[in-house]
């Protein structure tokens, strides 16, 4: 099973690293990191990553994982990447967080229900998708996940589809994915308007200094 993880400048590392830790435990899996130009890529947090393959070297992946970014609008202008996403035909085309925006720009989510980061739902709708407030959405062959940490949920759900619930549960046990966060503030509904507005201010400041 060939797994293609998409890299691009200013992507959010956990969007890919979470699914990577799950999906690469599939028996016989082969992971490649693909980008418009192979080589070094820096995540939006400053974490250095490396694309092992160019887009033209990966034409037949079985699973594609597209992460999001705190600066997704820039990635939407990557014509080579968007073109590749429009043409590639994997068994599963997946996204995490605002990565669904890249799929939408590529025409893969026209009129399709999709998850994304809660702060990006309106923008995703502008790109032709039907955003829904769900953690993981299956619209085969497309699978979309909500923000950042939801990528682990998506990968485990996809594992269950491919290899069965017991394998997915065993992998969950192996990575000790047993969430017990110190705060119950993981959604706007739980966090409330004050914290939600604070986060929007922090996100706007981050984009302004990019």
C-alpha positions in Angstrom: 0.0 0.0 0.0 1.7 3.2 -1.2 1.0 6.2 1.1 1.7 9.7 -0.2 1.9 12.5 2.3 1.7 15.9 0.7 4.2 18.6 1.8 4.2 22.3 1.0 5.6 25.4 2.7 4.0 26.5 5.9 1.9 23.4 6.3 0.9 22.2 9.8 3.2 19.3 10.7 0.8 17.5 13.1 -1.8 17.3 10.3 0.5 14.8 8.6 2.5 13.3 11.5 -0.6 12.1 13.3 -2.0 10.1 10.3 1.6 9.0 9.5 2.1 7.3 12.8 -1.2 5.3 12.3 -1.1 4.5 8.6 2.5 3.5 8.4 1.6 0.6 10.7 -0.4 -1.0 7.9 1.3 -4.2 6.8 3.2 -3.7 3.7 2.8 0.1 3.7 5.3 2.3 1.8 5.3 6.0 2.7 6.6 8.8 0.5 6.6 12.5 1.1 5.7 14.4 -2.0 5.8 18.1 -2.9 5.9 20.3 -6.0 9.6 20.4 -5.6 11.4 17.7 -3.7 13.7 18.7 -0.9 13.4 20.7 2.3 10.0 22.2 3.4 9.5 24.2 6.5 6.2 23.8 8.5 4.3 26.9 9.8 5.8 26.2 13.2 9.3 26.3 11.8 9.8 22.5 12.0 12.0 21.3 9.1 10.6 18.5 6.9 11.8 16.9 3.7 9.9 15.9 0.6 11.4 12.7 -0.8 9.6 12.8 -4.2 8.3 15.3 -6.7 4.7 15.2 -7.8 5.6 13.8 -11.2 7.3 10.8 -9.5 4.2 9.7 -7.6 1.4 8.9 -10.1 -0.3 5.9 -8.5 -0.6 6.2 -4.7 -3.2 4.1 -2.8 -3.7 6.7 -0.1 -3.0 10.5 -0.3 -3.0 12.6 2.9 -3.2 16.4 2.6 -2.6 18.4 5.7 -3.7 22.0 6.3 -1.9 25.2 7.1 -2.3 28.4 9.1 -1.7 30.1 5.7 -3.7 27.9 3.4 -4.5 30.7 0.9 -0.8 30.6 -0.2 -1.0 26.9 -0.8 -4.1 27.3 -2.9 -1.9 29.2 -5.5 0.4 26.2 -5.9 -0.8 25.3 -9.4 1.3 22.2 -9.7 0.0 20.7 -6.5 -3.6 21.6 -7.2 -3.3 20.1 -10.6 -1.8 16.9 -9.2 -4.7 16.6 -6.7 -7.2 17.1 -9.5 -5.7 14.2 -11.5 -4.5 11.6 -9.0 -6.8 8.7 -8.5 -6.0 6.9 -5.2 -8.2 4.5 -3.4 -8.5 7.1 -0.6 -8.0 10.8 -1.0 -7.8 12.3 2.5 -7.3 15.6 4.2 -6.9 17.1 7.6 -7.9 20.5 8.8 -7.7 23.1 6.0 -6.2 20.6 3.7 -9.8 20.1 2.5 -9.4 23.5 0.9 -6.8 22.2 -1.4 -9.0 19.3 -2.4 -11.9 21.7 -3.0 -9.7 24.0 -5.1 -8.8 20.9 -7.2 -12.5 20.2 -7.8 -12.6 17.1 -5.6 -15.2 18.4 -3.2 -17.8 20.1 -5.4 -21.1 19.6 -3.7 -19.5 17.1 -1.3 -19.9 17.0 2.5 -16.5 17.7 4.1 -14.9 18.4 7.4 -12.3 21.1 8.1 -11.1 23.4 10.9 -14.1 25.1 12.4 -12.7 28.6 11.6 -12.4 27.7 7.9 -15.9 26.3 7.2 -17.2 29.5 5.4 -14.1 29.6 3.2 -14.5 25.9 2.3 -18.1 26.6 1.3 -16.8 29.3 -1.0 -14.7 26.7 -2.7 -17.7 24.5 -3.5 -17.8 22.0 -0.7 -20.5 21.5 1.9 -18.8 22.0 5.3 -20.2 20.0 8.2 -19.4 20.2 11.9 -18.1 16.6 12.2 -14.8 15.1 13.2 -14.4 12.8 10.3 -16.5 12.6 7.1 -16.4 9.7 4.6 -17.5 10.4 1.1 -15.6 7.7 -0.8 -13.0 8.0 -2.2 -12.6 11.2 -0.2 -12.2 11.3 3.6 -11.9 14.6 5.4 -11.1 15.4 9.0 -11.6 18.5 11.2 -8.7 20.5 12.7 -5.2 19.2 13.3 -5.7 16.5 16.0 -8.6 15.0 14.1 -6.1 13.6 11.6 -5.5 10.8 14.1 -9.2 10.0 14.3 -9.4 10.0 10.5 -6.4 7.6 10.2 -7.8 5.2 12.7 -11.3 5.3 11.1 -9.6 4.6 7.7 -7.7 1.7 9.2 -10.9 0.2 10.5 -12.4 0.4 6.9 -9.3 -1.2 5.4 -8.1 -3.7 8.0 -11.0 -4.1 10.5 -11.8 -2.6 13.9 -9.5 -4.9 15.9 -6.4 -3.7 13.9 -7.5 -0.1 14.3 -8.0 -0.6 18.0 -4.6 -2.3 18.3 -2.9 0.6 16.6 -4.7 3.0 18.9 -3.4 1.1 21.9 0.1 1.1 20.4 0.2 4.9 20.1 -1.7 5.2 23.5 -4.2 7.5 21.9 -6.4 7.9 25.0 -7.3 11.6 25.0 -7.8 13.2 28.4 -7.0 16.9 27.8 -6.5 19.2 30.8 -9.2 21.6 29.5 -12.6 21.0 27.8 -12.1 23.7 25.2 -11.6 21.8 22.0 -14.5 23.4 20.1 -16.0 26.8 19.9 -19.2 25.5 21.5 -17.2 24.3 24.5 -14.7 27.1 24.7 -17.2 29.9 24.5 -17.2 33.2 22.7 -14.4 34.9 24.6 -11.8 32.2 24.0 -13.0 31.8 20.4 -12.4 35.5 19.8 -9.0 35.3 21.5 -7.9 32.5 19.2 -9.2 34.4 16.1 -7.0 37.3 17.2 -4.0 35.1 17.6 -4.5 33.5 14.2 -4.9 36.9 12.6 -1.7 38.1 14.2 0.2 35.0 13.0 -1.0 35.5 9.4 0.0 39.2 9.5 3.6 38.4 10.6 4.0 35.5 8.0 
